[in-house]
Amino acid sequence: MTISIGSTWPTLEELPAVATRGIPPNTPRNSSFPQILETKMSTPGPSGEGSGQTVIEYVVQSGDTLWKLGLKKFQADPYQIARDNGIKNPDRIYPGQKLIIRKDKNPGSQEVTASWYGADYHLKPTASGERFDMFKDTLAHKTLPLGTEVRLTNPKNGVRVVAKINDRGPFISGRDVDLSYGLARKLDLVTQGVGKLKMEIL
């Protein structure tokens, strides 16, 4: 099955900074994503895991596109994803396909949608093998390596807390991280239930 994104593509002028790395300076500003992809695929680039990058293996899901995976899901260069996986036609990725995705280990602060979990999972095993302690400063993330430390900030009150990723989740669409009850309480997110936070990988 081939996933088609459609005929509307952003031009070079509309691309965010992460997607413009390595694009030749003489590239026409009205070049589309597929046109730039063709240029970058023919240009030698880095390969393998650098000291400032981590490598993720991802299985394509229905509805995924290179554009969405690069800039929305992983905050990575979609052109580099195409290069690493030998993809010359951005329309041709399919569910079940395995992709190698390289991204910066410390991409800076990013906005995440957070929820929390607590008593129903207290002392049950997490994906890391640790017992979940609802009172410790831990959280679940879908893809970042287990053991990664992050700094979370509630932009509404300025509260900042450092926490460790020790579990996988959340598994509800539209949410990026699942906080322990204790972490959510420190960030004043318990009553609200779901909210926006700033997350920085340390």
Protein Blocks (a to p, Z undefined) as FASTA:
>chain_A
ZZdebjcdcdfklpcfklmgoiafklcfkbcfklmmmmmmmpccdedjdfkbccdddddd
ehiafklmmmmmnopafklmmmmnopablklccehiacdddddfbgojaddddddddklm
goiacfkopacdfkbccdddfklcghiacddddfknopacddddfbecdfbehiabdcdf
klmmmnopmmnopacdddddZZ
